[in-house]
Amino acid sequence: MKKTLSTYFYEEAPELLRAEVYQDENGIGILFFKGDTVFNEERYKGKSVKYVEDAAENWALGIKKL
């Protein structure tokens, strides 16, 4: 079961962009949304929650490209 740890979003895009950092039995990951639709997912094996949250925030700020 996925537990959401944090959410980052960018409201000024043509549609809402959102990144949800989650943890499940397999580790930590990010779900990337455009509107209400998941368009990408990344898993981060062996990385800290802080590292993954930074990646999610960087995407929401336009620094990280997918």
CHARMM-style PDB file with segment names, atoms N, HN, CA, C and O in Angstrom:
ATOM      1  N   MET     1       0.841  -1.186   0.000  1.00  0.00      PROA
ATOM      2  CA  MET     1       0.000   0.000   0.000  1.00  0.00      PROA
ATOM      3  C   MET     1       0.884   1.247   0.000  1.00  0.00      PROA
ATOM      4  O   MET     1       1.843   1.334   0.767  1.00  0.00      PROA
ATOM      5  N   LYS     2       0.558   2.208  -0.860  1.00  0.00      PROA
ATOM      6  HN  LYS     2      -0.221   2.137  -1.483  1.00  0.00      PROA
ATOM      7  CA  LYS     2       1.333   3.434  -0.959  1.00  0.00      PROA
ATOM      8  C   LYS     2       0.886   4.441   0.088  1.00  0.00      PROA
ATOM      9  O   LYS     2      -0.307   4.687   0.269  1.00  0.00      PROA
ATOM     10  N   LYS     3       1.860   5.015   0.769  1.00  0.00      PROA
ATOM     11  HN  LYS     3       2.829   4.816   0.621  1.00  0.00      PROA
ATOM     12  CA  LYS     3       1.610   6.075   1.738  1.00  0.00      PROA
ATOM     13  C   LYS     3       2.236   7.353   1.194  1.00  0.00      PROA
ATOM     14  O   LYS     3       3.446   7.401   0.977  1.00  0.00      PROA
ATOM     15  N   THR     4       1.428   8.390   0.972  1.00  0.00      PROA
ATOM     16  HN  THR     4       0.445   8.351   1.148  1.00  0.00      PROA
ATOM     17  CA  THR     4       1.941   9.663   0.472  1.00  0.00      PROA
ATOM     18  C   THR     4       2.697  10.369   1.587  1.00  0.00      PROA
ATOM     19  O   THR     4       2.171  10.566   2.683  1.00  0.00      PROA
ATOM     20  N   LEU     5       3.946  10.749   1.295  1.00  0.00      PROA
ATOM     21  HN  LEU     5       4.374  10.589   0.405  1.00  0.00      PROA
ATOM     22  CA  LEU     5       4.784  11.435   2.271  1.00  0.00      PROA
ATOM     23  C   LEU     5       4.735  12.950   2.087  1.00  0.00      PROA
ATOM     24  O   LEU     5       4.745  13.694   3.068  1.00  0.00      PROA
ATOM     25  N   SER     6       4.680  13.415   0.825  1.00  0.00      PROA
ATOM     26  HN  SER     6       4.672  12.811   0.029  1.00  0.00      PROA
ATOM     27  CA  SER     6       4.636  14.851   0.549  1.00  0.00      PROA
ATOM     28  C   SER     6       4.140  15.073  -0.876  1.00  0.00      PROA
ATOM     29  O   SER     6       4.173  14.171  -1.713  1.00  0.00      PROA
ATOM     30  N   THR     7       3.681  16.295  -1.128  1.00  0.00      PROA
ATOM     31  HN  THR     7       3.654  17.028  -0.448  1.00  0.00      PROA
ATOM     32  CA  THR     7       3.156  16.666  -2.435  1.00  0.00      PROA
ATOM     33  C   THR     7       3.722  18.023  -2.835  1.00  0.00      PROA
ATOM     34  O   THR     7       3.785  18.949  -2.026  1.00  0.00      PROA
ATOM     35  N   TYR     8       4.132  18.124  -4.094  1.00  0.00      PROA
ATOM     36  HN  TYR     8       4.081  17.371  -4.751  1.00  0.00      PROA
ATOM     37  CA  TYR     8       4.652  19.371  -4.657  1.00  0.00      PROA
ATOM     38  C   TYR     8       3.839  19.670  -5.915  1.00  0.00      PROA
ATOM     39  O   TYR     8       3.475  18.753  -6.651  1.00  0.00      PROA
ATOM     40  N   PHE     9       3.555  20.936  -6.162  1.00  0.00      PROA
ATOM     41  HN  PHE     9       3.850  21.681  -5.564  1.00  0.00      PROA
ATOM     42  CA  PHE     9       2.750  21.262  -7.336  1.00  0.00      PROA
ATOM     43  C   PHE     9       3.150  22.594  -7.935  1.00  0.00      PROA
ATOM     44  O   PHE     9       3.788  23.431  -7.296  1.00  0.00      PROA
ATOM     45  N   TYR    10       2.748  22.763  -9.203  1.00  0.00      PROA
ATOM     46  HN  TYR    10       2.230  22.083  -9.722  1.00  0.00      PROA
ATOM     47  CA  TYR    10       2.990  23.988  -9.951  1.00  0.00      PROA
ATOM     48  C   TYR    10       1.661  24.401 -10.553  1.00  0.00      PROA
ATOM     49  O   TYR    10       1.164  23.749 -11.471  1.00  0.00      PROA
ATOM     50  N   GLU    11       1.086  25.473 -10.047  1.00  0.00      PROA
ATOM     51  HN  GLU    11       1.490  26.003  -9.301  1.00  0.00      PROA
ATOM     52  CA  GLU    11      -0.259  25.892 -10.444  1.00  0.00      PROA
ATOM     53  C   GLU    11      -0.284  26.765 -11.688  1.00  0.00      PROA
ATOM     54  O   GLU    11      -1.341  26.910 -12.302  1.00  0.00      PROA
ATOM     55  N   GLU    12       0.842  27.352 -12.082  1.00  0.00      PROA
ATOM     56  HN  GLU    12       1.701  27.234 -11.583  1.00  0.00      PROA
ATOM     57  CA  GLU    12       0.836  28.319 -13.168  1.00  0.00      PROA
ATOM     58  C   GLU    12       0.980  27.692 -14.546  1.00  0.00      PROA
ATOM     59  O   GLU    12       0.980  28.414 -15.543  1.00  0.00      PROA
ATOM     60  N   ALA    13       1.101  26.383 -14.635  1.00  0.00      PROA
ATOM     61  HN  ALA    13       1.101  25.796 -13.825  1.00  0.00      PROA
ATOM     62  CA  ALA    13       1.148  25.701 -15.928  1.00  0.00      PROA
ATOM     63  C   ALA    13      -0.267  25.686 -16.516  1.00  0.00      PROA
ATOM     64  O   ALA    13      -1.234  25.934 -15.796  1.00  0.00      PROA
ATOM     65  N   PRO    14      -0.399  25.397 -17.818  1.00  0.00      PROA
ATOM     66  CA  PRO    14      -1.736  25.323 -18.430  1.00  0.00      PROA
ATOM     67  C   PRO    14      -2.663  24.347 -17.699  1.00  0.00      PROA
ATOM     68  O   PRO    14      -3.874  24.561 -17.642  1.00  0.00      PROA
ATOM     69  N   GLU    15      -2.094  23.286 -17.146  1.00  0.00      PROA
ATOM     70  HN  GLU    15      -1.110  23.113 -17.192  1.00  0.00      PROA
ATOM     71  CA  GLU    15      -2.857  22.380 -16.290  1.00  0.00      PROA
ATOM     72  C   GLU    15      -2.030  22.133 -15.031  1.00  0.00      PROA
ATOM     73  O   GLU    15      -0.805  22.257 -15.055  1.00  0.00      PROA
ATOM     74  N   LEU    16      -2.687  21.789 -13.952  1.00  0.00      PROA
ATOM     75  HN  LEU    16      -3.682  21.688 -13.933  1.00  0.00      PROA
ATOM     76  CA  LEU    16      -1.992  21.586 -12.684  1.00  0.00      PROA
ATOM     77  C   LEU    16      -0.970  20.465 -12.806  1.00  0.00      PROA
ATOM     78  O   LEU    16      -1.309  19.356 -13.218  1.00  0.00      PROA
ATOM     79  N   LEU    17       0.260  20.742 -12.456  1.00  0.00      PROA
ATOM     80  HN  LEU    17       0.536  21.643 -12.122  1.00  0.00      PROA
ATOM     81  CA  LEU    17       1.318  19.733 -12.393  1.00  0.00      PROA
ATOM     82  C   LEU    17       1.559  19.404 -10.928  1.00  0.00      PROA
ATOM     83  O   LEU    17       1.701  20.301 -10.098  1.00  0.00      PROA
ATOM     84  N   ARG    18       1.604  18.112 -10.616  1.00  0.00      PROA
ATOM     85  HN  ARG    18       1.488  17.383 -11.291  1.00  0.00      PROA
ATOM     86  CA  ARG    18       1.738  17.690  -9.219  1.00  0.00      PROA
ATOM     87  C   ARG    18       2.680  16.490  -9.142  1.00  0.00      PROA
ATOM     88  O   ARG    18       2.653  15.609 -10.001  1.00  0.00      PROA
ATOM     89  N   ALA    19       3.507  16.469  -8.109  1.00  0.00      PROA
ATOM     90  HN  ALA    19       3.529  17.185  -7.410  1.00  0.00      PROA
ATOM     91  CA  ALA    19       4.391  15.340  -7.835  1.00  0.00      PROA
ATOM     92  C   ALA    19       4.113  14.860  -6.418  1.00  0.00      PROA
ATOM     93  O   ALA    19       4.166  15.640  -5.468  1.00  0.00      PROA
ATOM     94  N   GLU    20       3.817  13.573  -6.283  1.00  0.00      PROA
ATOM     95  HN  GLU    20       3.774  12.939  -7.055  1.00  0.00      PROA
ATOM     96  CA  GLU    20       3.552  12.990  -4.968  1.00  0.00      PROA
ATOM     97  C   GLU    20       4.664  12.014  -4.623  1.00  0.00      PROA
ATOM     98  O   GLU    20       4.891  11.040  -5.340  1.00  0.00      PROA
ATOM     99  N   VAL    21       5.352  12.278  -3.529  1.00  0.00      PROA
ATOM    100  HN  VAL    21       5.167  13.070  -2.946  1.00  0.00      PROA
ATOM    101  CA  VAL    21       6.368  11.379  -3.009  1.00  0.00      PROA
ATOM    102  C   VAL    21       5.655  10.352  -2.140  1.00  0.00      PROA
ATOM    103  O   VAL    21       4.867  10.701  -1.261  1.00  0.00      PROA
ATOM    104  N   TYR    22       5.946   9.076  -2.401  1.00  0.00      PROA
ATOM    105  HN  TYR    22       6.587   8.792  -3.115  1.00  0.00      PROA
ATOM    106  CA  TYR    22       5.271   8.015  -1.645  1.00  0.00      PROA
ATOM    107  C   TYR    22       6.278   6.973  -1.186  1.00  0.00      PROA
ATOM    108  O   TYR    22       7.402   6.891  -1.682  1.00  0.00      PROA
ATOM    109  N   GLN    23       5.834   6.186  -0.225  1.00  0.00      PROA
ATOM    110  HN  GLN    23       4.922   6.253   0.178  1.00  0.00      PROA
ATOM    111  CA  GLN    23       6.616   5.053   0.245  1.00  0.00      PROA
ATOM    112  C   GLN    23       5.700   3.848   0.277  1.00  0.00      PROA
ATOM    113  O   GLN    23       4.548   3.944   0.700  1.00  0.00      PROA
ATOM    114  N   ASP    24       6.208   2.717  -0.170  1.00  0.00      PROA
ATOM    115  HN  ASP    24       7.144   2.638  -0.514  1.00  0.00      PROA
ATOM    116  CA  ASP    24       5.466   1.465  -0.092  1.00  0.00      PROA
ATOM    117  C   ASP    24       6.426   0.360   0.335  1.00  0.00      PROA
ATOM    118  O   ASP    24       7.556   0.638   0.735  1.00  0.00      PROA
ATOM    119  N   GLU    25       5.986  -0.877   0.252  1.00  0.00      PROA
ATOM    120  HN  GLU    25       5.068  -1.103  -0.074  1.00  0.00      PROA
ATOM    121  CA  GLU    25       6.810  -1.993   0.711  1.00  0.00      PROA
ATOM    122  C   GLU    25       8.082  -2.163  -0.128  1.00  0.00      PROA
ATOM    123  O   GLU    25       9.008  -2.855   0.297  1.00  0.00      PROA
ATOM    124  N   ASN    26       8.140  -1.545  -1.303  1.00  0.00      PROA
ATOM    125  HN  ASN    26       7.388  -0.983  -1.647  1.00  0.00      PROA
ATOM    126  CA  ASN    26       9.310  -1.653  -2.182  1.00  0.00      PROA
ATOM    127  C   ASN    26      10.240  -0.450  -2.113  1.00  0.00      PROA
ATOM    128  O   ASN    26      11.254  -0.426  -2.810  1.00  0.00      PROA
ATOM    129  N   GLY    27       9.929   0.540  -1.301  1.00  0.00      PROA
ATOM    130  HN  GLY    27       9.104   0.521  -0.735  1.00  0.00      PROA
ATOM    131  CA  GLY    27      10.795   1.707  -1.163  1.00  0.00      PROA
ATOM    132  C   GLY    27      10.083   3.021  -1.421  1.00  0.00      PROA
ATOM    133  O   GLY    27       8.887   3.154  -1.162  1.00  0.00      PROA
ATOM    134  N   ILE    28      10.830   3.993  -1.937  1.00  0.00      PROA
ATOM    135  HN  ILE    28      11.802   3.885  -2.148  1.00  0.00      PROA
ATOM    136  CA  ILE    28      10.332   5.362  -2.129  1.00  0.00      PROA
ATOM    137  C   ILE    28      10.246   5.660  -3.620  1.00  0.00      PROA
ATOM    138  O   ILE    28      11.072   5.200  -4.408  1.00  0.00      PROA
ATOM    139  N   GLY    29       9.233   6.437  -3.994  1.00  0.00      PROA
ATOM    140  HN  GLY    29       8.562   6.811  -3.354  1.00  0.00      PROA
ATOM    141  CA  GLY    29       9.084   6.826  -5.390  1.00  0.00      PROA
ATOM    142  C   GLY    29       8.308   8.124  -5.524  1.00  0.00      PROA
ATOM    143  O   GLY    29       7.866   8.714  -4.538  1.00  0.00      PROA
ATOM    144  N   ILE    30       8.154   8.554  -6.772  1.00  0.00      PROA
ATOM    145  HN  ILE    30       8.513   8.074  -7.573  1.00  0.00      PROA
ATOM    146  CA  ILE    30       7.392   9.760  -7.088  1.00  0.00      PROA
ATOM    147  C   ILE    30       6.397   9.428  -8.191  1.00  0.00      PROA
ATOM    148  O   ILE    30       6.746   8.788  -9.183  1.00  0.00      PROA
ATOM    149  N   LEU    31       5.162   9.865  -8.012  1.00  0.00      PROA
ATOM    150  HN  LEU    31       4.878  10.385  -7.206  1.00  0.00      PROA
ATOM    151  CA  LEU    31       4.163   9.843  -9.070  1.00  0.00      PROA
ATOM    152  C   LEU    31       4.054  11.260  -9.606  1.00  0.00      PROA
ATOM    153  O   LEU    31       3.875  12.203  -8.835  1.00  0.00      PROA
ATOM    154  N   PHE    32       4.161  11.420 -10.914  1.00  0.00      PROA
ATOM    155  HN  PHE    32       4.307  10.655 -11.541  1.00  0.00      PROA
ATOM    156  CA  PHE    32       4.055  12.725 -11.561  1.00  0.00      PROA
ATOM    157  C   PHE    32       2.703  12.810 -12.261  1.00  0.00      PROA
ATOM    158  O   PHE    32       2.342  11.927 -13.039  1.00  0.00      PROA
ATOM    159  N   PHE    33       1.960  13.876 -11.979  1.00  0.00      PROA
ATOM    160  HN  PHE    33       2.254  14.593 -11.347  1.00  0.00      PROA
ATOM    161  CA  PHE    33       0.622  14.067 -12.520  1.00  0.00      PROA
ATOM    162  C   PHE    33       0.560  15.294 -13.416  1.00  0.00      PROA
ATOM    163  O   PHE    33       1.235  16.294 -13.171  1.00  0.00      PROA
ATOM    164  N   LYS    34      -0.255  15.203 -14.453  1.00  0.00      PROA
ATOM    165  HN  LYS    34      -0.804  14.391 -14.652  1.00  0.00      PROA
ATOM    166  CA  LYS    34      -0.721  16.361 -15.221  1.00  0.00      PROA
ATOM    167  C   LYS    34      -2.229  16.340 -15.043  1.00  0.00      PROA
ATOM    168  O   LYS    34      -2.901  15.416 -15.502  1.00  0.00      PROA
ATOM    169  N   GLY    35      -2.762  17.358 -14.377  1.00  0.00      PROA
ATOM    170  HN  GLY    35      -2.216  18.109 -14.004  1.00  0.00      PROA
ATOM    171  CA  GLY    35      -4.168  17.312 -13.995  1.00  0.00      PROA
ATOM    172  C   GLY    35      -4.344  16.177 -13.005  1.00  0.00      PROA
ATOM    173  O   GLY    35      -3.636  16.108 -12.001  1.00  0.00      PROA
ATOM    174  N   ASP    36      -5.289  15.283 -13.284  1.00  0.00      PROA
ATOM    175  HN  ASP    36      -5.865  15.339 -14.100  1.00  0.00      PROA
ATOM    176  CA  ASP    36      -5.520  14.139 -12.397  1.00  0.00      PROA
ATOM    177  C   ASP    36      -4.931  12.847 -12.938  1.00  0.00      PROA
ATOM    178  O   ASP    36      -5.202  11.772 -12.403  1.00  0.00      PROA
ATOM    179  N   THR    37      -4.126  12.938 -13.997  1.00  0.00      PROA
ATOM    180  HN  THR    37      -3.906  13.811 -14.432  1.00  0.00      PROA
ATOM    181  CA  THR    37      -3.599  11.757 -14.664  1.00  0.00      PROA
ATOM    182  C   THR    37      -2.118  11.565 -14.380  1.00  0.00      PROA
ATOM    183  O   THR    37      -1.322  12.490 -14.541  1.00  0.00      PROA
ATOM    184  N   VAL    38      -1.750  10.359 -13.956  1.00  0.00      PROA
ATOM    185  HN  VAL    38      -2.396   9.607 -13.826  1.00  0.00      PROA
ATOM    186  CA  VAL    38      -0.336  10.027 -13.764  1.00  0.00      PROA
ATOM    187  C   VAL    38       0.294   9.869 -15.140  1.00  0.00      PROA
ATOM    188  O   VAL    38      -0.204   9.100 -15.961  1.00  0.00      PROA
ATOM    189  N   PHE    39       1.387  10.590 -15.403  1.00  0.00      PROA
ATOM    190  HN  PHE    39       1.791  11.215 -14.736  1.00  0.00      PROA
ATOM    191  CA  PHE    39       2.051  10.458 -16.689  1.00  0.00      PROA
ATOM    192  C   PHE    39       3.452   9.867 -16.560  1.00  0.00      PROA
ATOM    193  O   PHE    39       4.063   9.498 -17.563  1.00  0.00      PROA
ATOM    194  N   ASN    40       3.965   9.775 -15.329  1.00  0.00      PROA
ATOM    195  HN  ASN    40       3.469  10.074 -14.514  1.00  0.00      PROA
ATOM    196  CA  ASN    40       5.285   9.185 -15.130  1.00  0.00      PROA
ATOM    197  C   ASN    40       5.431   8.760 -13.674  1.00  0.00      PROA
ATOM    198  O   ASN    40       4.779   9.304 -12.783  1.00  0.00      PROA
ATOM    199  N   GLU    41       6.293   7.785 -13.456  1.00  0.00      PROA
ATOM    200  HN  GLU    41       6.823   7.344 -14.180  1.00  0.00      PROA
ATOM    201  CA  GLU    41       6.617   7.334 -12.103  1.00  0.00      PROA
ATOM    202  C   GLU    41       8.097   7.016 -12.062  1.00  0.00      PROA
ATOM    203  O   GLU    41       8.646   6.437 -13.000  1.00  0.00      PROA
ATOM    204  N   GLU    42       8.740   7.400 -10.968  1.00  0.00      PROA
ATOM    205  HN  GLU    42       8.294   7.871 -10.206  1.00  0.00      PROA
ATOM    206  CA  GLU    42      10.151   7.090 -10.771  1.00  0.00      PROA
ATOM    207  C   GLU    42      10.317   6.445  -9.409  1.00  0.00      PROA
ATOM    208  O   GLU    42       9.706   6.866  -8.427  1.00  0.00      PROA
ATOM    209  N   ARG    43      11.161   5.406  -9.360  1.00  0.00      PROA
ATOM    210  HN  ARG    43      11.658   5.064 -10.157  1.00  0.00      PROA
ATOM    211  CA  ARG    43      11.506   4.738  -8.102  1.00  0.00      PROA
ATOM    212  C   ARG    43      12.932   5.142  -7.733  1.00  0.00      PROA
ATOM    213  O   ARG    43      13.760   5.361  -8.617  1.00  0.00      PROA
ATOM    214  N   TYR    44      13.225   5.242  -6.448  1.00  0.00      PROA
ATOM    215  HN  TYR    44      12.553   5.065  -5.729  1.00  0.00      PROA
ATOM    216  CA  TYR    44      14.534   5.674  -5.966  1.00  0.00      PROA
ATOM    217  C   TYR    44      15.051   4.673  -4.942  1.00  0.00      PROA
ATOM    218  O   TYR    44      14.938   4.892  -3.736  1.00  0.00      PROA
ATOM    219  N   LYS    45      15.610   3.590  -5.422  1.00  0.00      PROA
ATOM    220  HN  LYS    45      15.701   3.412  -6.402  1.00  0.00      PROA
ATOM    221  CA  LYS    45      16.151   2.563  -4.542  1.00  0.00      PROA
ATOM    222  C   LYS    45      17.406   3.076  -3.850  1.00  0.00      PROA
ATOM    223  O   LYS    45      18.325   3.576  -4.498  1.00  0.00      PROA
ATOM    224  N   GLY    46      17.436   2.947  -2.540  1.00  0.00      PROA
ATOM    225  HN  GLY    46      16.689   2.540  -2.014  1.00  0.00      PROA
ATOM    226  CA  GLY    46      18.611   3.318  -1.767  1.00  0.00      PROA
ATOM    227  C   GLY    46      18.779   4.808  -1.506  1.00  0.00      PROA
ATOM    228  O   GLY    46      19.794   5.213  -0.940  1.00  0.00      PROA
ATOM    229  N   LYS    47      17.818   5.636  -1.901  1.00  0.00      PROA
ATOM    230  HN  LYS    47      16.993   5.307  -2.361  1.00  0.00      PROA
ATOM    231  CA  LYS    47      17.909   7.085  -1.686  1.00  0.00      PROA
ATOM    232  C   LYS    47      17.097   7.483  -0.457  1.00  0.00      PROA
ATOM    233  O   LYS    47      16.147   6.798  -0.079  1.00  0.00      PROA
ATOM    234  N   SER    48      17.482   8.593   0.156  1.00  0.00      PROA
ATOM    235  HN  SER    48      18.254   9.149  -0.151  1.00  0.00      PROA
ATOM    236  CA  SER    48      16.766   9.088   1.334  1.00  0.00      PROA
ATOM    237  C   SER    48      15.469   9.787   0.922  1.00  0.00      PROA
ATOM    238  O   SER    48      15.293  10.165  -0.237  1.00  0.00      PROA
ATOM    239  N   VAL    49      14.583   9.948   1.871  1.00  0.00      PROA
ATOM    240  HN  VAL    49      14.725   9.642   2.812  1.00  0.00      PROA
ATOM    241  CA  VAL    49      13.329  10.675   1.628  1.00  0.00      PROA
ATOM    242  C   VAL    49      13.653  12.102   1.204  1.00  0.00      PROA
ATOM    243  O   VAL    49      13.008  12.626   0.295  1.00  0.00      PROA
ATOM    244  N   LYS    50      14.619  12.735   1.826  1.00  0.00      PROA
ATOM    245  HN  LYS    50      15.142  12.310   2.564  1.00  0.00      PROA
ATOM    246  CA  LYS    50      15.017  14.109   1.478  1.00  0.00      PROA
ATOM    247  C   LYS    50      15.459  14.196   0.019  1.00  0.00      PROA
ATOM    248  O   LYS    50      15.067  15.123  -0.690  1.00  0.00      PROA
ATOM    249  N   TYR    51      16.262  13.251  -0.430  1.00  0.00      PROA
ATOM    250  HN  TYR    51      16.580  12.498   0.145  1.00  0.00      PROA
ATOM    251  CA  TYR    51      16.731  13.232  -1.815  1.00  0.00      PROA
ATOM    252  C   TYR    51      15.541  13.155  -2.778  1.00  0.00      PROA
ATOM    253  O   TYR    51      15.486  13.895  -3.760  1.00  0.00      PROA
ATOM    254  N   VAL    52      14.604  12.272  -2.498  1.00  0.00      PROA
ATOM    255  HN  VAL    52      14.648  11.672  -1.700  1.00  0.00      PROA
ATOM    256  CA  VAL    52      13.443  12.086  -3.372  1.00  0.00      PROA
ATOM    257  C   VAL    52      12.533  13.317  -3.328  1.00  0.00      PROA
ATOM    258  O   VAL    52      12.009  13.735  -4.360  1.00  0.00      PROA
ATOM    259  N   GLU    53      12.346  13.892  -2.153  1.00  0.00      PROA
ATOM    260  HN  GLU    53      12.772  13.552  -1.314  1.00  0.00      PROA
ATOM    261  CA  GLU    53      11.542  15.113  -2.055  1.00  0.00      PROA
ATOM    262  C   GLU    53      12.186  16.261  -2.831  1.00  0.00      PROA
ATOM    263  O   GLU    53      11.482  17.053  -3.458  1.00  0.00      PROA
ATOM    264  N   ASP    54      13.501  16.357  -2.796  1.00  0.00      PROA
ATOM    265  HN  ASP    54      14.073  15.713  -2.286  1.00  0.00      PROA
ATOM    266  CA  ASP    54      14.202  17.383  -3.581  1.00  0.00      PROA
ATOM    267  C   ASP    54      13.963  17.182  -5.075  1.00  0.00      PROA
ATOM    268  O   ASP    54      13.765  18.155  -5.803  1.00  0.00      PROA
ATOM    269  N   ALA    55      13.979  15.939  -5.539  1.00  0.00      PROA
ATOM    270  HN  ALA    55      14.140  15.148  -4.948  1.00  0.00      PROA
ATOM    271  CA  ALA    55      13.722  15.648  -6.951  1.00  0.00      PROA
ATOM    272  C   ALA    55      12.303  16.055  -7.333  1.00  0.00      PROA
ATOM    273  O   ALA    55      12.092  16.633  -8.400  1.00  0.00      PROA
ATOM    274  N   ALA    56      11.331  15.760  -6.475  1.00  0.00      PROA
ATOM    275  HN  ALA    56      11.503  15.290  -5.609  1.00  0.00      PROA
ATOM    276  CA  ALA    56       9.939  16.135  -6.742  1.00  0.00      PROA
ATOM    277  C   ALA    56       9.782  17.649  -6.780  1.00  0.00      PROA
ATOM    278  O   ALA    56       9.110  18.181  -7.663  1.00  0.00      PROA
ATOM    279  N   GLU    57      10.391  18.339  -5.837  1.00  0.00      PROA
ATOM    280  HN  GLU    57      10.937  17.907  -5.119  1.00  0.00      PROA
ATOM    281  CA  GLU    57      10.316  19.800  -5.802  1.00  0.00      PROA
ATOM    282  C   GLU    57      10.999  20.412  -7.029  1.00  0.00      PROA
ATOM    283  O   GLU    57      10.485  21.364  -7.617  1.00  0.00      PROA
ATOM    284  N   ASN    58      12.150  19.867  -7.414  1.00  0.00      PROA
ATOM    285  HN  ASN    58      12.568  19.093  -6.937  1.00  0.00      PROA
ATOM    286  CA  ASN    58      12.850  20.376  -8.591  1.00  0.00      PROA
ATOM    287  C   ASN    58      12.005  20.233  -9.850  1.00  0.00      PROA
ATOM    288  O   ASN    58      12.020  21.117 -10.706  1.00  0.00      PROA
ATOM    289  N   TRP    59      11.271  19.132  -9.974  1.00  0.00      PROA
ATOM    290  HN  TRP    59      11.259  18.413  -9.279  1.00  0.00      PROA
ATOM    291  CA  TRP    59      10.390  18.974 -11.126  1.00  0.00      PROA
ATOM    292  C   TRP    59       9.276  20.020 -11.092  1.00  0.00      PROA
ATOM    293  O   TRP    59       8.974  20.643 -12.110  1.00  0.00      PROA
ATOM    294  N   ALA    60       8.672  20.210  -9.931  1.00  0.00      PROA
ATOM    295  HN  ALA    60       8.917  19.704  -9.104  1.00  0.00      PROA
ATOM    296  CA  ALA    60       7.586  21.185  -9.809  1.00  0.00      PROA
ATOM    297  C   ALA    60       8.071  22.603 -10.123  1.00  0.00      PROA
ATOM    298  O   ALA    60       7.300  23.422 -10.626  1.00  0.00      PROA
ATOM    299  N   LEU    61       9.337  22.898  -9.832  1.00  0.00      PROA
ATOM    300  HN  LEU    61       9.962  22.233  -9.424  1.00  0.00      PROA
ATOM    301  CA  LEU    61       9.903  24.222 -10.109  1.00  0.00      PROA
ATOM    302  C   LEU    61      10.417  24.362 -11.538  1.00  0.00      PROA
ATOM    303  O   LEU    61      10.823  25.452 -11.941  1.00  0.00      PROA
ATOM    304  N   GLY    62      10.405  23.277 -12.307  1.00  0.00      PROA
ATOM    305  HN  GLY    62      10.075  22.392 -11.980  1.00  0.00      PROA
ATOM    306  CA  GLY    62      10.863  23.320 -13.690  1.00  0.00      PROA
ATOM    307  C   GLY    62      12.341  23.047 -13.866  1.00  0.00      PROA
ATOM    308  O   GLY    62      12.863  23.176 -14.974  1.00  0.00      PROA
ATOM    309  N   ILE    63      13.028  22.672 -12.801  1.00  0.00      PROA
ATOM    310  HN  ILE    63      12.604  22.567 -11.901  1.00  0.00      PROA
ATOM    311  CA  ILE    63      14.468  22.388 -12.867  1.00  0.00      PROA
ATOM    312  C   ILE    63      14.706  20.986 -13.430  1.00  0.00      PROA
ATOM    313  O   ILE    63      15.537  20.796 -14.318  1.00  0.00      PROA
ATOM    314  N   LYS    64      13.973  20.020 -12.907  1.00  0.00      PROA
ATOM    315  HN  LYS    64      13.298  20.175 -12.186  1.00  0.00      PROA
ATOM    316  CA  LYS    64      14.095  18.620 -13.361  1.00  0.00      PROA
ATOM    317  C   LYS    64      13.179  18.423 -14.562  1.00  0.00      PROA
ATOM    318  O   LYS    64      11.994  18.751 -14.514  1.00  0.00      PROA
ATOM    319  N   LYS    65      13.747  17.881 -15.643  1.00  0.00      PROA
ATOM    320  HN  LYS    65      14.710  17.615 -15.682  1.00  0.00      PROA
ATOM    321  CA  LYS    65      12.975  17.629 -16.861  1.00  0.00      PROA
ATOM    322  C   LYS    65      12.649  16.149 -16.961  1.00  0.00      PROA
ATOM    323  O   LYS    65      13.468  15.296 -16.618  1.00  0.00      PROA
ATOM    324  N   LEU    66      11.460  15.858 -17.429  1.00  0.00      PROA
ATOM    325  HN  LEU    66      10.795  16.551 -17.707  1.00  0.00      PROA
ATOM    326  CA  LEU    66      11.063  14.457 -17.663  1.00  0.00      PROA
ATOM    327  C   LEU    66      10.852  14.239 -19.138  1.00  0.00      PROA
ATOM    328  OT1 LEU    66      10.513  13.131 -19.555  1.00  0.00      PROA
TER     329      LEU     66
END
